[in-house]
Amino acid sequence: MKYKFSQNPQVVKFVNTKFRKINTKIPAPGTSKILKRLNHNESHSMHGQLPIIWKKAENFNVYDLANNKYIDFTSTIFVANIGHSNKKLKKYIYKSLNKPLISSYAYPNEVRAIYHKELLSFAGKNFQKAFLLSSGSEATEAALKLMRMYGSKVKKRKRGIICFQGSWHGRSMGAQMMSGNLKQKEWIGYKDPNIHHIRFPYPWVIKDMYPKDFLKQSLTALKKKGINISQDICGFMVETFQGWGSIFYPKGFIKEVEKICKKHNILLTFDEMQSGFGRTGKKFGYEHYGVKPDLLCCGKGMGGGIPVSGVIGKSRIMDLPEIGDMSSTHSANPLSCSAGLAVIDEIRSKNLVFESKRKGRILIKELEKIKKDFPKIVNYVFGKGLIAAILFKNPKGYETAKIIASKVTERCMQMGLLVVHTGRESIKIGPPLTISQDALLEGVEILRDSIKYFYEK
């Protein structure tokens, strides 16, 4: 049974600090009316998050209908890496809007050429070309196509892709087939026999086993099913960390994946939707593993709130499709390219990769203290940089871990903090990389108080 957040305004303690202001009941009066209107006119698949109507958002703060001010630990689900309503982003967008050119499909425009150059410079010398799209699902779909086209070129017997159980790669058919959530892809009606899911090395599963041996077990299981790694596999799709819990792979595990890819002429692709553009304390999350991918799938923080995504890769792979065989209506439109340029400019000028790393160490340290202080309900803390998660457990006499996570999320909102509701036994944390250290610490203290509220009941 899913937890439903109350839409009825609740009496809460009023708050007024430098970073927060709560001066009405929560949710703010009028919230329910707008939510009911949306529920009537909009697919309910878009609903289920916290009952707050966003009126405006600036840097690391979100304001509701009554101008209550919240610290944002969601970044609109890891989109606003450079902060909400970033001034440089708005400047670049205004500049683009003042020119009489909004879209040009596959026809060239100047800002498109400038952005591709800057994007590849930001990505590093391992990559030579990019293909821009609008959403993350489009990017992972494009990567699936490229991996299979490569498999065809090198004459693989089959076009197999190895993915991981519990992973998430998007909403469209190919993306969901690569994802590890079985229930969410039941609608497809069949399984692609050449997309294989192996076990994710969760710490509670791998335990004391060497990462190399854990991977070997999974690949041996594939071999027993008649799958020849060298002849039947053309790509690995790796979500840089397991999204719902910010759980990274052991470094040795991914290093071994890379060795296998090199040995058997397999492409190594990273899904960097949540982890890219400074989020983990590196430009891209794969850098934590010391490997060199063939393809990167990017989105979310890439455009600072403007829809832009992309695949970045080596020329020999990116140029596999013939002219016209891989395109997108809104690919590289001037507005999106301008937004992308602003994001890269802001990350560089404000040294946000370093800031993510620095403040991330503070965040993880404080979350570990919470874990230590509330061992009955806090199971794990995971994360790097400014992406983290708290995983709850089911102690005797308490509600399920999922319900605890949902109630803590709601309590945080009532106290002026927005955290990510995963619908699972976890709470995710990912503030804008521009958040001040004091605001970060204040947010963590609210999270502590919310957990304490239920721990002591």
N, C-alpha and C positions, 0 to 999 in steps of 0.2 A: 504493500500500500504506500503510495507516494504522499509525502508531507505537503500540505497546502498552507501557504503563508496566509495569514489573516489579512483581509482587506479592510476590516473595521478599525478605525482609528483607536489606538490604545493609549492610555495615560502613561507617559514615561517621564523620567527625570529630565528636566531642562538642563541644557549644557551651553556654555559660552566660553570657548577657548580661542586661541589664535587660529586654530585649524578646523574647529567644529562649532556649529551652532544649531541647537535643537530647541525650538520655542513653541511647538505645537504638539498635538497628539501625533503618533506615528502609526500607520502611514498618514501623511498630511491630509487634512480635509479636502475632499474633491477627487482624491485618487481613485476611489472605487467607481465613481461615475465615468471617468475616462476609460478605466479598465473594462467596464461593462460594455462600453461602446466598441472598444477594440475587439472584445470577445465576440461581439455580434457580427462584426465586419471582417475580421482577420482570422486566418487559419490559426487554430489554437496550438499548432505545433510551434509557433513563435512565442508562446507564453510559458509561465512556470517559474520565471525568475522573481526576484524580490519586488514587492508591490510599491515601487517608487516611480513617479513620473518625473523624468529628467526635464528640468526647465532650462538649465544651462550647465556647462562644465568648463572649468578653467584650471589649467595645470594639473594639480592632483586633488582638486575638489569638485564635487558634484552638488548641485542645488536642486531641490524639489519645488513643487508648486507653491509652497509657503515660504520659499527661500531658506529652508533648513539647509545647513551646510554640512556635507559629509566628506570625510577622508576617503579617497577612492583607492582600494586595493585590488581593483579589477582591470583598470585601463581599458574599459569597454571590452573585457576579455582579451587583454594583451594586444590591443590595437594602438592605444595612445602612448607609445614608448616615449615620444618627445613631449608628452603632456597634452592635455585637452586644450583645444582652441589656441594652439601654439602660434605665436605672433609671426614667426618666420614662415610657417606653413600658410597662414592666411595671406601674407604678403606675396608669396609665390603664386597662390591661387588667384588673387586679385589681378596680378600681372598677366596671368594667362587669360582670365576672363575679359580683360580690357582689349584683348586682341580678337579680331573677328574670325576666330577659328576654334571650334569646339571639338570637332571630330574629323578624322580623315581616313578611317579604316586602315587599309594596307598602303594607302598613298603616303609618301614620306612627309614629315614635317621636321623643322629644325630642332625643337626641344626634345623630340624623340631620339635624335642622334646624340644630343648632349647627354641625355639621361642614360642611355645605354653605355656610353663611355664611362660615366661616373659610377654607375652601378657595378660594372666589371672591375673598375679600379678599387671600389670598396670591397668587392668579393675576394679579390686577390688573384695572383698570377696563375693559379690552378685552373681558372675558368676563362674562356675566351668569348663566349656568346651567350645571349639571353633571349628568351621569348616571353613577352609580357601578356598577361591576361587580366581578368577582373576579380576572380575569387580563388580561394585555396583549393577547392575541389577541382576547378579547371586545371590548376597547376599539377596536381597529383595525377589527374587523368592524362595530361600531356606527357608526364614522366613515364607513365605506364606504356603509352604509345611508343615513346622513344626507346624504352628498354626492349620492347618486343620487336621494333624495327631493327634494332641492333642485333638481336638474336637471329633475325632473318638474314641479315647481312653476313654474319659470321657462320651461318649455316648450322645453327643449333637444331637438334631433332625436334624439340618442343620449345614453346615460348614461356617457360615457367618463371614465376616470380615468387621469391620467398619473403614473407611478411611475418609479423609477430602477433601472437595471441594478446588480446587486450589493447591493441593499437587502434588509432583513429586517423583516417586520412581524408574524410569529407563525406558529403551527402549524395553525390551522384553515383551511378551504378558501378563504374570501375573503381572509384574511390572507396565505396562501401565494400566491394568484394575484397579489396586489399585490407580493409579494416578488420579488427579482430572481434568486434561485437556481433555475435551471432544473431541476437534478437533483432537488432536494428537493420539487418539485411535480409530478414525473412521475406520481405515484400518482393524480392527479386525472383524468388521461386525456384532458383537452381544455384548451384555452385560452379564456379569456373574451375574445371579439373586441373588447370595449370597455375592456379594461385594457391600456394601452400603456406600454412601458418604453423610456425614452430613456437616452442615455449619461450616466454619472456623470463629473463633471469631475475625475478623478484628476490630480494634478499631472504625472504622467509621460505623460498623454494630452493634456491641455489645453496643456501647455508654455507657450509665449509668446502663445498666442491670448487675446484679450480674452474674459472670461467671457460677456459678452453675445453675442458672435459664436458661441461654442461652443454656447450654448443655441439660438441661431437655427438653426444647422445641424441640430440634432436635431429641432426643430419643423418645419423644412422637409422633413425626411425623412418625418415623419408626413403632411404635406400631400400629398406625392407618392403616398402610399398612399390618398389620397381622404378624409383626415380633416380636417374643417373645425374649427379650434380653437374658434371662437366657437359653432358649432352642435352640435358632437359631444363636447365636453369639459365636464364639470361639476365636476371636482375635481383638484387636485394632492395627492398623498400624499408627503410629504417626511420621510424619516428624518433627524433633526436632524444626525447625522453617520453616516458609513458604519460600522456597528457593528464589523466584524471588525478594522478598523484605526484606529478613532478619527479618521477622516479627515473634516474639515469641508469644506463647499463654500466656494469663494471668496465673499466677502460680496456682490460685485457680481452674481454669478450668481443668488443668491436674491432680491436686490432686483429683478432683471429678471423673475424668476418672479412676484413680487408684482405688478409692473406689468401683466403679461399677464393675471393673474387679475382685476385690477380692470377692465381694458379689456374683457374678454370675459365678465364675470359668472361667474367660476369660483371655487370655494371653495379656500382654501389651508389645508391640514391638516398639522400637524407630529406625527410619531410621537416622543414624548418619553420613551419607556420607560426608556432608559438615561441620558438627559441631564437629566431633570427633578429638581426638589427639591434644587438646589444643587450638583449633581454637576460642572458645568462652570465654576463660579465665577460663575454667574448663577442666578436662581431657576429659569429654564427656558432650555434651550440656544438656542432660536430668537432670544433677545434679542441674541445675538452678531451677528445679521444686520441688526438695525434694521428689522424688518418687524412687521406686525400680522396674525397668523394668524386664521382664522375658527374653527378647531377645534384642540384639543390632545388627544392620546391619551397618557394617563399610566398608570404602574404602578410595579413594582419598588420604588424607594425611597419611594414614596408611603405605604406602610404599615409600613416598618421591619422587615418580616418577616412581617407578618400580611397575608393575601391581600386586596388592595383595588386596583382600577384604576378608570379613569374617562375620560370624554370631557368636556372643558370647552369651552364655546363661547358664541356669541352667541344670545340668546333666539330670534331669528327662525329660527334653524336648529335649535336644540335642541327647540323646540316643534313641529316639523314632524310627528312621529308622533302619531297620535291616542291618546287614553287607552287603555292596554293593548297598543298596537302595538309598544312597545319597553320591555321590562322584563327583570329577571334575578332568579332565585330568591334569591340571597344579596346582592342589591344593598342597600347602605347598612345592613347589619345592625349592631346596636349595637357589637359587638366591633370590627369593621373601622373604623367611624366613630371610635371611641375611639382606636384605633391611629393613624388619620390625624391626629386632633387632637394627639396626642403628638408626632408627627413635625414638624408645623408649629410647635408650641410650642418644641420643642428646637432647630429650625433658627433660630428667631428669638432665643431666649434665649442661645444660644451663638454667634450671629453666624456660622453655618456657611457661608453663601454667601460672605462675605468670606474666611473661613478657607480655603475651597476655592480661591478665586482666589489668595490669598497663597501657600499651600503648593503650589498648582499651578505657579506660576512657578518655584519651587525645583525641583520634580520635573522639569519640562521642561528646565530649564537643565542638570541633572545627566544626564538622558538624552541630551541633545545632546553632552555631553562623551564619553559612551560611544560614540556614533556616530562622533565624531571620532577616538577612540582605536582603534576596531576597524572600519575602513572596508572590510575584505575581506568581512565577513559581515553588517554592519549597513547596511541600505539607506536607511531612513527612520525618523524619529521624528515622531509626530503626537500632538496632544491639546490640551486646554484644561482648566483647573481640575484636578480630581483624576480625570481620565480620560485615559489615554495609551496609546500602543502603540509597540512596536518592530517594524519590518518587516525581515526578514532577506533575504539574497540568496544565490545559488548560485555561490560562487567555485570556480574550478578546483581539483580535488583534494579538495573537501569534499563532504559529503552534501547532499541537497536542502535548500532553505530550510525546508520543512515539518519535516523531520527535525531540523534544527538547532534550530528553535523548540521542538519537543517535548522534545529532550534538555536544552535550557537550562531549560525548565520543571521537568523532573524533578530536575535538579541543584539548582535553587533550593529545591525541597521538601526535599531531603536536607540542605540547609544551614539550614532553618528559615524559608523564605519561600514563601508561596503566591501564584502569579501565575495569570492566566487562560490556560488552554490553548484556543486557538481551533480547532485542527485544521488551521490554514492556516500561512502563512509568517510569522505574527505572534504576539507575546505582548502581552496587554493588561494594563493596570495600573489598578486603581480601588479604593484603600483606603477605609475609612470616612472621612468628612470630619472625624471626631474624632481621627484619628491624630496623635500628637505629631510635631513636626518632627524630633526626634532619631530616632524610630522610622522615619520616612519615609526619612531619609538612610541609616540602617542597612540598610533594605530595598534601596535602590538600590545600595548597595555590594555586597550579596549578589548582586544581578543582574549587576553588573559582573564580579564574581569568577567567576560561572557562565559568562558569555560568554567571559571570558578563558581559562577551563579548556579550552574547545573551540577557541578561536581559536589557541591555542599548540600544539595537538596536531598 
